[in-house]
């Protein structure tokens, strides 16, 4: 699912004072090892973590794809 050198919009669940909330960040992948994905910022994401919600292409890439296919 993840490719080195590509950017993704990552959605994770975080615990706040009001309970769980979603946090979205855009990161570029530098390494993938099984369920672990390392990003350019140094963050390592465990894809099997219950706090990992989703990953998708950044919004600007999704919009460009739609415009190109029209």
Biopython code that builds the backbone (N, CA, C, O; Angstrom):
import numpy as np
from Bio.PDB.StructureBuilder import StructureBuilder

atoms = [
    (1, "UNK", "N", (0.823, -1.189, 0.000)),
    (1, "UNK", "CA", (0.000, 0.000, 0.000)),
    (1, "UNK", "C", (0.871, 1.258, 0.000)),
    (1, "UNK", "O", (0.583, 2.201, -0.736)),
    (2, "UNK", "N", (1.914, 1.285, 0.802)),
    (2, "UNK", "CA", (2.780, 2.460, 0.869)),
    (2, "UNK", "C", (3.968, 2.289, -0.061)),
    (2, "UNK", "O", (4.547, 1.206, -0.153)),
    (3, "UNK", "N", (4.330, 3.371, -0.755)),
    (3, "UNK", "CA", (5.482, 3.358, -1.648)),
    (3, "UNK", "C", (6.484, 4.406, -1.187)),
    (3, "UNK", "O", (6.124, 5.541, -0.877)),
    (4, "UNK", "N", (7.756, 3.999, -1.148)),
    (4, "UNK", "CA", (8.825, 4.915, -0.753)),
    (4, "UNK", "C", (8.874, 6.082, -1.735)),
    (4, "UNK", "O", (8.796, 5.890, -2.949)),
    (5, "UNK", "N", (9.002, 7.290, -1.197)),
    (5, "UNK", "CA", (9.074, 8.499, -2.008)),
    (5, "UNK", "C", (7.733, 9.166, -2.242)),
    (5, "UNK", "O", (7.689, 10.306, -2.705)),
    (6, "UNK", "N", (6.640, 8.486, -1.936)),
    (6, "UNK", "CA", (5.307, 9.065, -2.134)),
    (6, "UNK", "C", (4.797, 9.675, -0.837)),
    (6, "UNK", "O", (5.169, 9.254, 0.259)),
    (7, "UNK", "N", (3.940, 10.674, -0.986)),
    (7, "UNK", "CA", (3.330, 11.336, 0.170)),
    (7, "UNK", "C", (1.926, 10.799, 0.394)),
    (7, "UNK", "O", (1.229, 10.426, -0.549)),
    (8, "UNK", "N", (1.527, 10.767, 1.651)),
    (8, "UNK", "CA", (0.208, 10.280, 2.035)),
    (8, "UNK", "C", (-0.373, 11.176, 3.116)),
    (8, "UNK", "O", (0.351, 11.728, 3.944)),
    (9, "UNK", "N", (-1.693, 11.309, 3.092)),
    (9, "UNK", "CA", (-2.412, 11.977, 4.174)),
    (9, "UNK", "C", (-2.781, 10.879, 5.168)),
    (9, "UNK", "O", (-3.564, 9.983, 4.852)),
    (10, "UNK", "N", (-2.218, 10.954, 6.360)),
    (10, "UNK", "CA", (-2.400, 9.932, 7.379)),
    (10, "UNK", "C", (-3.433, 10.411, 8.387)),
    (10, "UNK", "O", (-3.381, 11.553, 8.844)),
    (11, "UNK", "N", (-4.364, 9.543, 8.731)),
    (11, "UNK", "CA", (-5.356, 9.851, 9.756)),
    (11, "UNK", "C", (-5.151, 8.871, 10.914)),
    (11, "UNK", "O", (-5.224, 7.654, 10.741)),
    (12, "UNK", "N", (-4.894, 9.426, 12.085)),
    (12, "UNK", "CA", (-4.713, 8.621, 13.289)),
    (12, "UNK", "C", (-5.704, 9.079, 14.348)),
    (12, "UNK", "O", (-6.158, 10.223, 14.337)),
    (13, "UNK", "N", (-6.032, 8.181, 15.257)),
    (13, "UNK", "CA", (-6.862, 8.540, 16.394)),
    (13, "UNK", "C", (-5.947, 9.005, 17.516)),
    (13, "UNK", "O", (-4.920, 8.385, 17.791)),
    (14, "UNK", "N", (-6.328, 10.103, 18.160)),
    (14, "UNK", "CA", (-5.557, 10.613, 19.293)),
    (14, "UNK", "C", (-6.505, 10.795, 20.473)),
    (14, "UNK", "O", (-7.699, 11.034, 20.293)),
    (15, "UNK", "N", (-5.967, 10.681, 21.661)),
    (15, "UNK", "CA", (-6.769, 10.850, 22.866)),
    (15, "UNK", "C", (-6.658, 12.292, 23.343)),
    (15, "UNK", "O", (-5.564, 12.788, 23.612)),
    (16, "UNK", "N", (-7.803, 12.955, 23.442)),
    (16, "UNK", "CA", (-7.831, 14.336, 23.932)),
    (16, "UNK", "C", (-8.653, 14.383, 25.217)),
    (16, "UNK", "O", (-9.125, 13.351, 25.694)),
    (17, "UNK", "N", (-8.818, 15.563, 25.767)),
    (17, "UNK", "CA", (-9.616, 15.715, 26.988)),
    (17, "UNK", "C", (-11.073, 15.314, 26.773)),
    (17, "UNK", "O", (-11.758, 14.918, 27.716)),
    (18, "UNK", "N", (-11.542, 15.418, 25.534)),
    (18, "UNK", "CA", (-12.933, 15.085, 25.221)),
    (18, "UNK", "C", (-13.090, 13.644, 24.727)),
    (18, "UNK", "O", (-14.186, 13.253, 24.325)),
    (19, "UNK", "N", (-12.036, 12.865, 24.749)),
    (19, "UNK", "CA", (-12.091, 11.492, 24.240)),
    (19, "UNK", "C", (-11.222, 11.369, 23.000)),
    (19, "UNK", "O", (-10.257, 12.114, 22.832)),
    (20, "UNK", "N", (-11.564, 10.433, 22.140)),
    (20, "UNK", "CA", (-10.773, 10.226, 20.927)),
    (20, "UNK", "C", (-11.152, 11.227, 19.847)),
    (20, "UNK", "O", (-12.316, 11.602, 19.702)),
    (21, "UNK", "N", (-10.153, 11.647, 19.099)),
    (21, "UNK", "CA", (-10.342, 12.578, 17.994)),
    (21, "UNK", "C", (-9.436, 12.127, 16.855)),
    (21, "UNK", "O", (-8.573, 11.273, 17.054)),
    (22, "UNK", "N", (-9.622, 12.687, 15.675)),
    (22, "UNK", "CA", (-8.779, 12.349, 14.525)),
    (22, "UNK", "C", (-7.718, 13.417, 14.317)),
    (22, "UNK", "O", (-7.970, 14.610, 14.487)),
    (23, "UNK", "N", (-6.526, 12.964, 13.944)),
    (23, "UNK", "CA", (-5.429, 13.865, 13.607)),
    (23, "UNK", "C", (-4.991, 13.525, 12.194)),
    (23, "UNK", "O", (-4.721, 12.363, 11.893)),
    (24, "UNK", "N", (-4.916, 14.519, 11.328)),
    (24, "UNK", "CA", (-4.497, 14.298, 9.935)),
    (24, "UNK", "C", (-3.195, 15.038, 9.669)),
    (24, "UNK", "O", (-3.055, 16.220, 9.982)),
    (25, "UNK", "N", (-2.243, 14.312, 9.082)),
    (25, "UNK", "CA", (-0.964, 14.899, 8.700)),
    (25, "UNK", "C", (-0.581, 14.360, 7.331)),
    (25, "UNK", "O", (-1.004, 13.269, 6.949)),
    (26, "UNK", "N", (0.207, 15.111, 6.604)),
    (26, "UNK", "CA", (0.727, 14.642, 5.321)),
    (26, "UNK", "C", (2.209, 14.368, 5.495)),
    (26, "UNK", "O", (2.967, 15.232, 5.937)),
    (27, "UNK", "N", (2.613, 13.153, 5.142)),
    (27, "UNK", "CA", (3.991, 12.708, 5.333)),
    (27, "UNK", "C", (4.496, 12.030, 4.068)),
    (27, "UNK", "O", (3.709, 11.516, 3.274)),
    (28, "UNK", "N", (5.831, 12.030, 3.882)),
    (28, "UNK", "CA", (6.481, 11.342, 2.766)),
    (28, "UNK", "C", (7.189, 10.105, 3.300)),
    (28, "UNK", "O", (7.929, 10.181, 4.280)),
    (29, "UNK", "N", (6.960, 8.967, 2.654)),
    (29, "UNK", "CA", (7.517, 7.684, 3.086)),
    (29, "UNK", "C", (8.987, 7.581, 2.689)),
    (29, "UNK", "O", (9.359, 7.882, 1.554)),
    (30, "UNK", "N", (9.829, 7.146, 3.654)),
    (30, "UNK", "CA", (11.245, 6.910, 3.361)),
    (30, "UNK", "C", (11.600, 5.432, 3.474)),
    (30, "UNK", "O", (12.600, 4.999, 2.901)),
    (31, "UNK", "N", (10.795, 4.638, 4.209)),
    (31, "UNK", "CA", (11.079, 3.205, 4.344)),
    (31, "UNK", "C", (9.821, 2.461, 4.762)),
    (31, "UNK", "O", (8.969, 2.994, 5.473)),
    (32, "UNK", "N", (9.724, 1.212, 4.304)),
    (32, "UNK", "CA", (8.632, 0.325, 4.694)),
    (32, "UNK", "C", (9.247, -1.004, 5.093)),
    (32, "UNK", "O", (10.055, -1.566, 4.354)),
    (33, "UNK", "N", (8.865, -1.512, 6.273)),
    (33, "UNK", "CA", (9.354, -2.802, 6.752)),
    (33, "UNK", "C", (8.194, -3.531, 7.405)),
    (33, "UNK", "O", (7.895, -3.309, 8.578)),
    (34, "UNK", "N", (7.539, -4.401, 6.647)),
    (34, "UNK", "CA", (6.372, -5.109, 7.170)),
    (34, "UNK", "C", (5.263, -4.133, 7.495)),
    (34, "UNK", "O", (4.789, -3.403, 6.624)),
    (35, "UNK", "N", (4.844, -4.122, 8.769)),
    (35, "UNK", "CA", (3.773, -3.222, 9.216)),
    (35, "UNK", "C", (4.277, -1.852, 9.644)),
    (35, "UNK", "O", (3.486, -1.006, 10.062)),
    (36, "UNK", "N", (5.582, -1.622, 9.546)),
    (36, "UNK", "CA", (6.147, -0.343, 9.975)),
    (36, "UNK", "C", (6.459, 0.542, 8.776)),
    (36, "UNK", "O", (7.070, 0.096, 7.804)),
    (37, "UNK", "N", (6.036, 1.793, 8.854)),
    (37, "UNK", "CA", (6.300, 2.770, 7.796)),
    (37, "UNK", "C", (7.034, 3.944, 8.435)),
    (37, "UNK", "O", (6.558, 4.526, 9.409)),
    (38, "UNK", "N", (8.197, 4.290, 7.880)),
    (38, "UNK", "CA", (8.962, 5.426, 8.389)),
    (38, "UNK", "C", (8.788, 6.601, 7.441)),
    (38, "UNK", "O", (8.834, 6.445, 6.221)),
    (39, "UNK", "N", (8.585, 7.789, 8.025)),
    (39, "UNK", "CA", (8.357, 8.991, 7.247)),
    (39, "UNK", "C", (9.556, 9.925, 7.326)),
    (39, "UNK", "O", (10.418, 9.785, 8.193)),
    (40, "UNK", "N", (9.592, 10.872, 6.410)),
    (40, "UNK", "CA", (10.692, 11.832, 6.313)),
    (40, "UNK", "C", (10.901, 12.607, 7.620)),
    (40, "UNK", "O", (12.025, 12.999, 7.933)),
    (41, "UNK", "N", (9.848, 12.824, 8.365)),
    (41, "UNK", "CA", (9.937, 13.563, 9.632)),
    (41, "UNK", "C", (10.589, 12.746, 10.739)),
    (41, "UNK", "O", (10.916, 13.282, 11.798)),
    (42, "UNK", "N", (10.781, 11.442, 10.499)),
    (42, "UNK", "CA", (11.320, 10.554, 11.519)),
    (42, "UNK", "C", (10.248, 9.745, 12.226)),
    (42, "UNK", "O", (10.557, 8.805, 12.959)),
    (43, "UNK", "N", (8.998, 10.102, 12.013)),
    (43, "UNK", "CA", (7.878, 9.379, 12.616)),
    (43, "UNK", "C", (7.815, 7.969, 12.043)),
    (43, "UNK", "O", (8.013, 7.769, 10.844)),
    (44, "UNK", "N", (7.538, 6.989, 12.909)),
    (44, "UNK", "CA", (7.346, 5.606, 12.479)),
    (44, "UNK", "C", (5.924, 5.216, 12.833)),
    (44, "UNK", "O", (5.497, 5.365, 13.978)),
    (45, "UNK", "N", (5.196, 4.717, 11.850)),
    (45, "UNK", "CA", (3.797, 4.347, 12.021)),
    (45, "UNK", "C", (3.663, 2.836, 11.962)),
    (45, "UNK", "O", (4.139, 2.197, 11.024)),
    (46, "UNK", "N", (3.008, 2.265, 12.975)),
    (46, "UNK", "CA", (2.713, 0.839, 12.992)),
    (46, "UNK", "C", (1.311, 0.657, 12.403)),
    (46, "UNK", "O", (0.323, 1.072, 13.008)),
    (47, "UNK", "N", (1.230, 0.044, 11.235)),
    (47, "UNK", "CA", (-0.055, -0.094, 10.544)),
    (47, "UNK", "C", (-1.026, -1.019, 11.272)),
    (47, "UNK", "O", (-2.228, -0.977, 11.011)),
    (48, "UNK", "N", (-0.523, -1.854, 12.181)),
    (48, "UNK", "CA", (-1.410, -2.740, 12.926)),
    (48, "UNK", "C", (-1.896, -2.097, 14.230)),
    (48, "UNK", "O", (-2.637, -2.722, 14.990)),
    (49, "UNK", "N", (-1.485, -0.862, 14.488)),
    (49, "UNK", "CA", (-1.920, -0.146, 15.689)),
    (49, "UNK", "C", (-3.413, 0.162, 15.604)),
    (49, "UNK", "O", (-3.900, 0.549, 14.542)),
    (50, "UNK", "N", (-4.141, -0.002, 16.698)),
    (50, "UNK", "CA", (-5.565, 0.354, 16.678)),
    (50, "UNK", "C", (-5.792, 1.862, 16.524)),
    (50, "UNK", "O", (-6.914, 2.289, 16.256)),
    (51, "UNK", "N", (-4.745, 2.666, 16.689)),
    (51, "UNK", "CA", (-4.876, 4.118, 16.540)),
    (51, "UNK", "C", (-4.678, 4.588, 15.102)),
    (51, "UNK", "O", (-4.977, 5.738, 14.780)),
    (52, "UNK", "N", (-4.173, 3.702, 14.229)),
    (52, "UNK", "CA", (-4.047, 4.038, 12.806)),
    (52, "UNK", "C", (-5.426, 3.900, 12.179)),
    (52, "UNK", "O", (-6.043, 2.837, 12.246)),
    (53, "UNK", "N", (-5.906, 4.981, 11.568)),
    (53, "UNK", "CA", (-7.248, 4.971, 10.981)),
    (53, "UNK", "C", (-7.213, 4.753, 9.473)),
    (53, "UNK", "O", (-7.857, 3.834, 8.968)),
    (54, "UNK", "N", (-6.460, 5.594, 8.740)),
    (54, "UNK", "CA", (-6.447, 5.467, 7.284)),
    (54, "UNK", "C", (-5.286, 6.243, 6.678)),
    (54, "UNK", "O", (-4.636, 7.054, 7.338)),
    (55, "UNK", "N", (-5.051, 5.968, 5.407)),
    (55, "UNK", "CA", (-4.045, 6.701, 4.635)),
    (55, "UNK", "C", (-4.560, 6.836, 3.213)),
    (55, "UNK", "O", (-5.145, 5.902, 2.665)),
    (56, "UNK", "N", (-4.341, 8.000, 2.618)),
    (56, "UNK", "CA", (-4.749, 8.221, 1.231)),
    (56, "UNK", "C", (-3.797, 9.221, 0.598)),
    (56, "UNK", "O", (-3.000, 9.863, 1.281)),
    (57, "UNK", "N", (-3.893, 9.339, -0.708)),
    (57, "UNK", "CA", (-3.087, 10.344, -1.397)),
    (57, "UNK", "C", (-3.489, 11.721, -0.883)),
    (57, "UNK", "O", (-4.645, 11.929, -0.514)),
    (58, "UNK", "N", (-2.550, 12.660, -0.855)),
    (58, "UNK", "CA", (-2.904, 14.019, -0.425)),
    (58, "UNK", "C", (-4.004, 14.610, -1.308)),
    (58, "UNK", "O", (-4.146, 14.238, -2.473)),
    (59, "UNK", "N", (-4.769, 15.522, -0.745)),
    (59, "UNK", "CA", (-5.919, 16.115, -1.432)),
    (59, "UNK", "C", (-5.551, 16.685, -2.789)),
    (59, "UNK", "O", (-6.279, 16.461, -3.756)),
    (60, "UNK", "N", (-4.441, 17.420, -2.898)),
    (60, "UNK", "CA", (-4.094, 18.036, -4.183)),
    (60, "UNK", "C", (-3.847, 16.979, -5.262)),
    (60, "UNK", "O", (-4.141, 17.227, -6.431)),
    (61, "UNK", "N", (-3.316, 15.812, -4.899)),
    (61, "UNK", "CA", (-3.115, 14.749, -5.887)),
    (61, "UNK", "C", (-4.447, 14.137, -6.314)),
    (61, "UNK", "O", (-4.641, 13.830, -7.490)),
    (62, "UNK", "N", (-5.370, 13.959, -5.357)),
    (62, "UNK", "CA", (-6.685, 13.393, -5.701)),
    (62, "UNK", "C", (-7.444, 14.337, -6.623)),
    (62, "UNK", "O", (-8.092, 13.888, -7.569)),
    (63, "UNK", "N", (-7.371, 15.646, -6.357)),
    (63, "UNK", "CA", (-8.051, 16.637, -7.199)),
    (63, "UNK", "C", (-7.449, 16.633, -8.602)),
    (63, "UNK", "O", (-8.182, 16.640, -9.591)),
    (64, "UNK", "N", (-6.120, 16.622, -8.695)),
    (64, "UNK", "CA", (-5.463, 16.604, -10.008)),
    (64, "UNK", "C", (-5.840, 15.367, -10.812)),
    (64, "UNK", "O", (-6.035, 15.459, -12.024)),
    (65, "UNK", "N", (-5.948, 14.210, -10.161)),
    (65, "UNK", "CA", (-6.351, 12.987, -10.864)),
    (65, "UNK", "C", (-7.761, 13.120, -11.423)),
    (65, "UNK", "O", (-8.028, 12.706, -12.551)),
    (66, "UNK", "N", (-8.662, 13.697, -10.637)),
    (66, "UNK", "CA", (-10.038, 13.878, -11.117)),
    (66, "UNK", "C", (-10.084, 14.836, -12.299)),
    (66, "UNK", "O", (-10.803, 14.601, -13.271)),
    (67, "UNK", "N", (-9.317, 15.913, -12.213)),
    (67, "UNK", "CA", (-9.299, 16.879, -13.312)),
    (67, "UNK", "C", (-8.703, 16.262, -14.576)),
    (67, "UNK", "O", (-9.189, 16.510, -15.680)),
    (68, "UNK", "N", (-7.653, 15.461, -14.416)),
    (68, "UNK", "CA", (-7.017, 14.820, -15.569)),
    (68, "UNK", "C", (-7.926, 13.795, -16.228)),
    (68, "UNK", "O", (-7.863, 13.600, -17.442)),
    (69, "UNK", "N", (-8.781, 13.130, -15.432)),
    (69, "UNK", "CA", (-9.649, 12.096, -15.996)),
    (69, "UNK", "C", (-10.911, 12.676, -16.624)),
    (69, "UNK", "O", (-11.648, 11.956, -17.298)),
    (70, "UNK", "N", (-11.173, 13.961, -16.415)),
    (70, "UNK", "CA", (-12.384, 14.597, -16.971)),
    (70, "UNK", "C", (-12.213, 14.949, -18.426)),
    (70, "UNK", "O", (-13.133, 15.488, -19.042)),
]
sb = StructureBuilder()
sb.init_structure("model")
sb.init_model(0)
sb.init_chain("A")
sb.init_seg("    ")
for serial, (resi, resn, name, xyz) in enumerate(atoms, 1):
    if name == "N":
        sb.init_residue(resn, " ", resi, " ")
    sb.init_atom(name, np.array(xyz, "f"), 0.0, 1.0, " ", f" {name:<3s}", serial, name[0])
structure = sb.get_structure()
